[in-house]
Amino acid sequence: MAETVLYEVNDGLATITLNRPEAMNAMNTEAKVALRDAAQAAASDDSVRAVLLTAAGDRAFCVGQDLKEHVGGLHAARASGGGEGVMSTVREHYNPIVRALTGAAKPVVAAVNGVAAGAGFGFALAADYRVVAETAAFNTSFAGVALTADSGISWTLPRVIGPGRAADLLLFPRSITAQEAFELGIANRLVPSGELRAEAEKVVRTLAEGPTLAYAALKESLAFGLSHSLDETLEKEDELQSRAGASEDHLIAVQAFVNKEKPKYLGR
């Protein structure tokens, strides 16, 4: 049986590949555990300077929860008098996955090759940058199966497109095209499907060779500024800039500028 999630590290780049194309990369328990472990491994590995989250096949990035497995759990829970326990997957799997991706002190790029629905949409939004195939589509899906939001989407989506538009997509789930996703700001870069992998790898390789500590500080600064006052954000910028200014990469960058050379960053 093929691994449900593939993980490899090469020259500072960690590539996480959802690998259930026959099921549109739906998240069964095995895949959720594997994705959680891979995301946490990439986030905690200091040798990893950027992360690419991608998926096998050309139909789907990830359609979220594997409902065929899920319905069996629902019936078993009802038969045993339970019900809420079957949703522990949010706490055990989805939350750690999103925390690892958003909290990683390095850039995370999602290459969205097809449908991203439910938790799959949430995983894409947890990335810092999304390269999207022109044939891709997005759908929140949750209300369509009588569920509320999970996989961090109630936090990430309004920050990307605004609370009003987020409410519209969550309350009235519909499939939005890659072009509409680009216009809304969900897709950062739109490319022909045949060029997706090459373009995504080009983007993430550029980031992997960049000033890693500065990127980490930018992630932290953006997240902080969205939920704090201007004065608090200015203080945070001062703290983070002091840290970035003390890095080897900053000295390398300034020296390269003076010498009219291209900097070769070390990620420290």
C-alpha positions in Angstrom: 0.0 0.0 0.0 1.3 3.4 -0.9 2.1 5.9 1.8 -0.7 8.4 2.3 1.7 11.3 2.7 5.2 11.5 1.3 7.9 13.5 3.1 11.4 14.4 1.8 14.0 16.9 2.6 16.5 18.1 0.0 18.9 21.0 0.2 16.9 22.9 2.9 13.6 22.2 1.2 11.0 19.9 2.8 8.3 18.6 0.4 5.1 17.2 1.8 2.9 15.4 -0.7 -0.6 14.3 0.0 -0.7 10.9 -1.7 -4.2 9.5 -2.0 -5.0 10.6 -5.6 -7.5 7.8 -6.0 -9.6 9.3 -3.2 -9.0 13.0 -4.2 -6.5 13.1 -1.3 -9.2 12.9 1.2 -8.0 12.7 4.8 -8.5 9.3 6.4 -7.0 8.7 9.8 -3.8 7.3 8.4 -3.3 10.4 6.2 -4.1 12.8 9.0 -1.6 11.3 11.3 1.0 11.2 8.6 0.4 14.9 7.6 0.5 16.0 11.2 3.8 14.2 11.7 5.3 15.5 8.5 4.2 19.1 9.2 5.7 19.0 12.7 8.9 17.4 11.4 9.3 20.2 8.8 8.6 22.9 11.4 11.0 21.6 14.0 13.9 20.7 11.6 16.4 23.6 11.6 17.9 22.3 8.4 14.6 23.0 6.6 14.4 26.5 5.4 11.2 26.3 3.4 8.3 23.9 3.0 6.3 22.9 -0.1 2.9 21.4 0.5 1.6 19.7 -2.6 -0.6 16.7 -3.7 -0.4 13.8 -6.1 -2.7 13.6 -9.1 -4.4 16.3 -11.1 -8.0 16.2 -9.8 -7.6 17.4 -6.2 -5.3 19.0 -3.7 -7.4 17.7 -0.8 -11.2 17.4 -0.4 -10.9 17.3 3.4 -12.3 14.6 5.6 -12.7 11.2 4.1 -16.5 11.0 4.5 -16.6 7.2 3.7 -14.5 6.6 6.8 -16.2 9.3 8.8 -19.7 8.0 8.3 -18.7 4.6 9.7 -17.3 6.4 12.8 -20.6 8.3 13.2 -22.7 5.1 13.1 -20.4 3.4 15.6 -20.5 6.4 17.9 -24.3 6.5 17.9 -24.5 2.8 18.5 -22.4 3.1 21.6 -24.3 6.1 22.8 -21.6 8.6 22.0 -21.4 11.1 19.3 -19.0 14.0 20.0 -15.9 11.7 20.4 -15.8 11.0 16.6 -15.0 14.7 16.1 -11.8 14.5 18.3 -9.9 14.4 15.0 -10.1 18.2 15.0 -8.1 18.4 18.3 -5.9 15.4 17.5 -5.1 16.0 13.9 -6.3 19.2 12.2 -5.3 21.6 14.9 -1.7 20.4 15.2 -1.4 20.4 11.4 -2.5 24.0 11.1 -0.4 25.1 14.1 2.7 23.5 12.6 2.2 25.1 9.1 1.3 28.6 10.4 3.8 28.5 13.3 6.8 27.2 11.3 9.7 29.7 11.5 10.1 29.4 7.7 8.0 30.0 4.6 5.4 27.4 3.6 4.1 27.3 0.0 1.1 25.4 -1.1 0.9 24.1 -4.7 -2.9 23.7 -5.3 -3.3 21.4 -8.2 -7.1 20.7 -8.1 -10.0 20.9 -5.7 -9.3 22.2 -2.2 -12.4 21.7 -0.1 -13.1 21.7 3.6 -10.0 20.9 5.6 -8.1 20.9 2.3 -9.0 24.5 1.8 -7.9 25.1 5.4 -4.5 23.5 4.8 -3.9 25.6 1.7 -4.8 28.8 3.7 -2.4 27.8 6.5 0.4 28.2 4.0 2.1 31.6 3.6 1.9 31.6 -0.2 -0.4 29.7 -2.6 0.6 28.8 -6.2 -2.6 27.6 -7.9 -3.3 25.8 -11.1 -5.9 27.4 -13.4 -8.0 24.2 -13.2 -8.1 24.3 -9.3 -11.2 25.2 -7.3 -12.0 26.0 -3.7 -15.0 25.2 -1.5 -15.4 25.7 2.3 -17.9 22.7 2.3 -18.5 22.6 6.0 -22.1 23.9 6.2 -22.9 21.6 3.3 -22.5 18.6 5.6 -24.0 20.4 8.7 -20.6 21.2 10.3 -18.9 24.4 11.4 -15.5 25.5 10.4 -12.3 23.7 11.4 -8.7 23.4 10.2 -8.2 27.1 11.2 -10.3 28.4 8.3 -12.4 30.7 10.6 -9.1 32.4 11.4 -7.3 32.3 8.1 -10.1 33.0 5.6 -11.3 36.3 7.0 -7.7 37.5 7.2 -7.2 36.7 3.5 -10.5 37.9 2.0 -12.2 39.9 4.8 -14.9 38.8 7.3 -17.9 39.6 5.0 -16.7 37.5 2.1 -15.6 34.8 4.5 -19.1 34.7 6.0 -20.5 34.4 2.5 -18.3 31.4 1.5 -18.9 29.7 4.9 -22.6 30.2 5.1 -23.3 29.4 1.4 -20.7 26.9 0.3 -20.0 26.9 -3.4 -17.1 26.1 -5.7 -15.1 29.1 -6.6 -12.8 28.9 -9.6 -9.0 29.5 -9.5 -9.6 32.9 -11.3 -12.1 34.0 -8.6 -9.7 32.8 -5.9 -6.9 34.9 -7.5 -9.2 37.9 -7.6 -10.1 37.4 -3.9 -6.5 37.0 -2.9 -6.7 33.3 -2.0 -4.4 32.4 -4.8 -1.1 34.4 -4.8 0.0 33.1 -8.2 -2.1 31.5 -11.0 -0.4 29.2 -13.5 -1.4 26.6 -16.2 -1.8 23.2 -14.6 1.1 21.7 -16.5 3.4 24.4 -15.1 2.2 24.2 -11.5 4.9 22.0 -10.0 7.8 23.7 -11.7 6.5 27.2 -10.7 5.8 26.2 -7.1 9.3 24.6 -6.8 10.8 27.7 -8.3 9.0 29.9 -5.7 9.8 27.7 -2.7 13.4 27.1 -3.8 13.9 30.9 -3.9 12.5 31.1 -0.4 14.7 28.2 0.8 17.7 30.1 -0.4 16.6 33.3 1.2 17.1 35.0 4.6 15.2 32.4 6.8 15.2 34.4 10.0 13.8 37.4 8.2 11.0 35.4 6.7 10.2 33.9 10.1 10.0 37.4 11.6 7.8 38.6 8.8 5.4 35.7 9.5 5.3 36.5 13.2 4.9 40.2 12.5 2.0 39.8 10.1 0.1 37.4 12.5 0.8 39.8 15.4 -0.3 42.9 13.6 -3.7 41.5 12.7 -4.7 41.2 16.3 -2.9 44.0 18.1 -2.9 47.8 18.3 -0.6 49.9 16.2 1.5 50.8 19.3 1.8 47.1 20.2 2.7 46.2 16.6 5.4 48.9 16.5 6.9 47.4 19.6 6.8 44.0 18.1 8.5 45.3 14.9 11.2 46.9 17.0 11.8 43.6 18.7 11.8 41.5 15.5 13.9 44.0 13.6 16.6 43.9 16.3 16.7 40.2 16.0 16.9 40.2 12.2 19.5 42.9 12.3 21.7 40.8 14.5 21.6 37.8 12.1 24.5 36.7 9.9 22.2 37.0 6.9 21.7 40.7 7.4 25.4 41.3 7.4 25.8 39.1 4.3 23.0 41.0 2.5 24.4 44.5 3.4 28.0 43.5 2.4 26.8 42.0 -0.8 24.9 45.2 -1.6 28.0 47.3 -1.0 30.1 44.9 -3.1 27.3 44.8 -5.9 27.1 41.0 -5.5 24.3 38.5 -5.1 24.0 37.5 -1.4 24.4 33.8 -0.5 22.3 33.4 2.7 23.0 30.9 5.4 19.6 30.9 7.0 21.0 32.2 10.3 
